[in-house]
């Protein structure tokens, strides 16, 4: 019997029979599975929405942090107001209000932005993107009292409550700020109108006729894409009872008007007193399942039919020569380039065999030349590293002497000089310092490549490390007109590393972000735990990096083609050293970027473990 018929008899027939049996079984029993899958998918959507809400809350925390580290806020409370300098205080107050108004206009979901004194009287109120001078008293408000009891750097998210001015449901995000000696000075707070804040989330499609809504602790709908449903009491529904009891899950019940049978997923949010329900009609879920079953059946039958015909025709003609080609390809893959590929006939397979044999000969020749070239490149690389290291060492001594003589001449120790000569000597001195710095960079790079750079490993706290980084770079970032923000999970595990080297990584990445972000941009520092590591990221809103340049961005002496890079670029060694430092710590570094939208340099550092 021919191979094609054997293949059809012994392989295709059992395979086709098995597929048909499985498909029939799937068709008969899949409805229960689809309902269960629908429940999981709906609950997954609810969790995704919950994560988006958590993201918005984290973003608002970041906005509040940026507002509170505003230097004018500190001047207003710590200096002018405390000293009773009312004219200066009012001038600074106007500038603070301008900054707050700008944030209110950019973040339309913020119903109010406030600065509140420790006695509970608001000093500044931006309400619905307008300045309000009523100076409300929040001293008896629970969220204000809870904020006063927070530790430094902690943020309080209030339960859902009615706003003091408009009587609309809202939540507030608040935190304390301190003076230079760590004393409490007041409270900063963002008030967020629930329905406006979550409108985009509530309007996301859930099937064709599904929807999402938020309920408060009394079972009243406080946010819904259909505004006529706001204020509806749904506490009698089982889904509402379950979620108010702190549970999460799915249930099948009729909708709020007791008309359409719905599949609902429910879960509490991280905001106290606010609960999420996602609903989709069961008719949509069932119809989708039936369509999928029918499409699967049609696809299976068509596939089986086509595979059977093609396999029967092709198998007999190509099995043997293809087997020979496979054996030859395997032999070549194992490195045996001396055995000739057998050729059979003048058809396509014969041409393929001829091509494969030609490839074998070319590969053999290329391997011979590659081995020789690799030996030459290895020798050149060793000579290059030796030259860089030796030249850097040898240059330091004469440069030190030159710098000393320039200093003596500039200071007039070797005789009087005029101001023009002193200016020229100062320029020479600066260039000597730059050259010494460049030599230090070259030495570090040579040590990294030779794996001889010494590290002092110790236990480090990411939060303290980031605070130190901010102190180092804050003046530089602001001098370019940029904003600096930090987005870090709390708490973060301790990491293991060389304190000074890691600071150098941050300074280099932030320095690049500042240099290559034109105009007024945002420089962000992020920190997240990541399976045995802490993942840090430095992001900017600058010129970005093209996809063609990204594979070379960590190469030594590499410069991009953007005019701003050519104008402000350095020696092209900074990122190479950063990569070497991170990898020497056992971490990884990579970049994600889009031209004219910014870049994100991410790197990981290992979590500290006792005894390691």
Residue pairs with C-beta under 8 A, 6 or more apart in sequence:
1 9
2 316
3 315
3 316
3 319
3 320
4 311
4 312
4 313
4 314
4 315
4 316
4 317
4 319
5 312
5 316
7 311
7 312
7 315
7 319
8 308
8 311
8 312
8 315
12 307
12 308
12 311
16 304
16 308
19 300
19 304
20 300
20 304
23 296
23 297
23 300
26 293
26 296
27 293
27 297
30 289
30 293
31 286
31 289
34 285
34 286
34 288
34 289
34 292
35 263
35 285
38 263
38 280
38 285
38 289
39 250
39 263
39 265
42 206
42 250
42 263
42 264
42 265
42 278
42 280
43 248
43 249
43 250
43 265
43 267
45 206
45 265
45 278
46 248
46 265
46 266
46 267
46 276
46 277
46 278
47 267
49 201
49 204
49 212
49 276
49 278
50 267
50 269
50 270
50 276
52 201
53 198
53 201
53 269
53 270
53 271
53 276
54 270
56 197
56 198
57 157
57 173
57 270
57 271
58 487
60 107
60 110
60 173
60 190
60 192
61 155
61 173
61 175
62 485
62 486
62 487
63 103
63 107
63 110
63 190
64 155
64 173
64 174
64 175
64 188
64 189
64 190
65 175
65 485
65 486
66 483
66 485
67 73
67 99
67 100
67 103
67 113
67 188
68 175
68 177
68 188
70 96
70 99
72 92
72 95
72 96
72 99
73 96
73 115
73 177
73 188
74 179
74 180
75 92
76 89
76 92
76 93
76 96
77 179
77 185
77 186
78 179
78 180
78 185
79 85
79 88
80 86
80 88
80 89
80 92
81 89
93 123
93 124
96 115
96 124
97 124
97 126
97 131
100 113
100 124
100 126
101 126
101 129
101 131
103 110
103 113
104 110
104 113
104 126
104 129
105 129
108 129
108 196
109 192
109 193
109 196
109 197
109 199
110 190
110 191
110 192
111 127
111 128
111 163
111 166
111 168
111 170
111 191
111 192
111 193
111 196
112 125
112 126
112 127
112 128
112 163
112 165
112 189
112 190
112 191
113 124
113 125
113 126
113 189
113 190
113 191
114 122
114 124
114 125
114 126
114 187
114 188
114 189
114 191
115 122
115 123
115 124
115 186
115 187
115 188
116 122
116 123
116 138
116 144
116 186
116 187
116 188
116 189
117 123
117 186
117 187
118 148
118 184
118 185
118 186
118 187
119 139
120 137
120 138
120 139
120 140
120 141
120 144
121 135
121 136
121 137
121 138
121 139
122 135
122 136
122 137
122 138
123 135
123 186
124 131
125 131
125 132
125 133
125 134
125 135
125 136
126 132
127 165
127 166
128 166
132 165
134 165
136 164
136 165
138 144
138 164
141 164
142 158
142 159
143 156
143 158
143 159
143 161
143 172
143 174
143 189
144 174
144 187
144 189
146 156
146 158
147 156
147 174
147 175
147 176
147 187
147 189
148 176
148 184
148 187
150 156
150 175
150 176
152 176
152 178
152 182
153 175
153 463
154 175
154 176
155 173
155 174
155 175
156 173
156 174
156 175
157 171
157 172
157 173
157 270
157 271
157 272
158 171
158 172
158 173
158 174
158 272
159 171
159 217
159 271
159 272
159 273
159 274
160 169
160 170
160 171
160 194
160 216
160 217
160 222
160 271
160 272
160 273
160 274
161 169
161 170
161 171
161 172
161 273
162 168
162 169
162 170
163 169
163 170
163 191
163 193
168 193
168 194
168 195
169 193
169 194
169 195
169 216
169 222
169 223
170 191
170 192
170 193
170 194
171 191
171 192
171 194
171 271
171 274
172 189
172 190
172 191
172 192
173 189
173 190
173 192
174 187
174 188
174 189
174 190
175 187
175 188
176 184
176 185
176 186
176 187
176 188
177 184
177 185
177 186
177 187
177 188
178 184
178 185
179 185
194 214
194 222
194 223
194 274
195 202
195 222
195 223
195 224
195 227
195 230
198 214
198 223
199 223
199 225
201 212
202 211
202 212
202 213
202 214
202 223
202 224
202 225
203 225
204 212
206 212
206 278
206 279
206 280
207 280
207 281
207 284
207 285
208 284
209 280
209 281
209 284
210 278
210 279
210 280
210 281
210 284
211 224
211 225
211 226
211 278
211 279
212 224
212 225
212 276
212 277
212 278
212 279
213 221
213 223
213 224
213 225
213 229
213 277
213 279
214 221
214 222
214 223
214 224
214 269
214 274
214 275
214 276
214 277
215 221
215 222
215 234
215 240
215 243
215 244
215 274
215 275
215 277
216 222
216 273
216 274
216 275
217 244
217 273
217 275
218 233
218 235
219 233
219 234
219 235
219 236
219 240
219 244
220 231
220 232
220 233
220 234
220 235
221 229
221 230
221 231
221 232
221 233
221 234
221 256
222 230
222 274
223 230
224 230
224 232
229 256
232 256
234 240
234 256
235 241
235 244
237 253
237 256
238 251
238 253
239 251
239 253
239 264
239 266
239 277
240 266
240 275
240 277
242 249
242 251
242 266
243 266
243 267
243 268
243 275
243 276
243 277
244 275
246 268
247 266
248 265
248 266
248 267
248 268
249 265
249 266
249 267
250 263
250 264
250 265
250 266
251 263
251 264
251 266
252 261
252 262
252 263
252 264
252 282
253 261
253 262
253 264
254 260
254 261
254 262
255 261
255 262
255 279
260 281
260 283
261 281
261 282
261 283
262 279
262 280
262 281
262 282
263 279
263 280
263 281
263 282
263 285
264 277
264 278
264 279
265 277
265 278
265 279
266 275
266 276
266 277
266 278
267 275
267 276
268 274
268 275
268 276
269 275
269 276
318 349
321 344
321 345
321 349
321 353
322 349
324 342
324 344
324 353
325 341
325 349
325 352
325 353
325 356
328 339
328 341
328 342
328 353
328 356
328 357
329 356
331 339
332 356
332 359
332 360
332 363
337 360
337 361
337 363
337 364
337 367
338 364
340 357
340 360
341 353
341 354
341 356
341 357
341 360
342 353
343 350
343 353
343 354
343 357
344 350
344 353
385 446
385 449
385 450
388 442
388 445
388 446
389 443
389 446
389 447
389 450
392 439
392 442
392 443
392 446
393 443
395 435
395 439
396 436
396 439
399 432
399 435
399 436
399 439
400 436
402 432
403 429
403 432
403 433
403 436
406 425
406 428
406 429
406 432
407 429
408 414
409 415
409 417
409 425
410 417
410 422
410 425
410 426
410 429
417 425
438 571
441 571
441 573
441 574
441 577
442 573
444 453
444 577
445 556
445 573
445 576
445 577
445 580
447 453
448 577
448 580
448 581
448 584
449 580
451 584
453 580
453 581
453 584
455 497
455 498
455 501
455 584
455 585
456 498
456 499
456 500
457 496
457 497
457 498
458 496
458 497
458 498
458 499
459 494
459 495
459 496
459 608
460 494
460 495
460 496
460 497
460 499
460 502
460 608
461 492
461 494
461 495
462 488
462 492
462 493
462 494
462 495
462 527
462 534
462 536
463 488
463 490
463 491
463 492
465 495
465 499
465 502
465 503
465 506
466 486
466 488
466 525
466 527
468 503
469 503
469 506
469 507
469 510
469 525
470 484
470 486
470 525
472 503
472 506
472 507
473 484
473 506
473 507
473 510
473 511
473 514
474 484
476 510
476 511
476 514
477 483
477 484
477 510
477 514
477 523
478 484
480 514
480 517
481 519
481 520
482 514
482 517
482 520
482 521
482 522
482 523
483 520
483 521
483 522
483 523
484 523
484 524
484 525
485 522
485 523
485 524
485 525
486 524
486 525
486 526
486 527
487 524
487 525
487 526
487 527
488 525
488 526
488 527
488 528
489 527
489 528
489 529
492 527
492 528
492 529
492 534
493 529
493 534
493 607
493 608
494 607
494 608
495 534
495 605
495 606
495 607
495 608
496 585
496 605
496 606
496 607
496 608
496 609
496 612
497 585
497 605
497 606
498 581
498 585
501 581
501 585
502 581
502 585
502 605
504 577
504 578
504 581
505 578
505 581
505 582
505 603
506 525
506 536
506 538
508 574
508 575
508 577
508 578
509 538
509 578
509 601
510 523
510 525
510 538
511 574
512 574
512 575
512 601
513 523
513 538
513 539
513 540
513 542
513 599
513 601
514 523
514 540
515 564
515 568
516 540
516 542
516 543
516 562
516 564
516 565
516 568
516 599
517 523
517 540
517 541
517 542
517 543
517 598
518 542
518 543
518 564
521 540
521 541
521 542
521 598
522 539
522 540
522 541
523 538
523 539
523 540
524 537
524 538
524 539
524 540
525 536
525 537
525 538
526 535
526 536
526 537
526 538
526 539
527 534
527 535
527 536
527 537
528 534
528 535
529 535
529 607
530 604
532 606
532 607
533 587
533 604
533 605
533 606
533 607
534 604
534 605
534 607
535 602
535 603
535 604
536 602
536 603
536 604
536 605
537 600
537 601
537 602
537 603
538 600
538 601
539 598
539 599
539 600
539 601
540 598
540 599
540 600
541 597
541 598
542 598
542 599
543 562
543 564
543 565
543 595
543 596
544 593
544 594
544 595
544 596
544 597
544 598
544 599
545 553
545 560
545 591
545 593
545 595
545 599
546 560
546 595
549 560
549 561
550 591
550 593
552 558
553 560
553 575
553 591
554 575
554 576
554 578
554 579
554 589
555 576
556 572
556 573
556 576
557 571
557 572
557 573
558 572
558 575
559 565
559 566
559 569
559 572
560 569
578 589
578 603
579 589
582 588
582 589
582 603
582 604
582 605
583 589
585 605
585 606
586 605
586 606
587 603
587 604
587 605
587 606
588 603
588 604
589 601
589 602
589 603
589 604
590 601
590 602
590 603
591 599
591 600
591 601
591 602
592 599
592 600
592 602
593 599
593 600
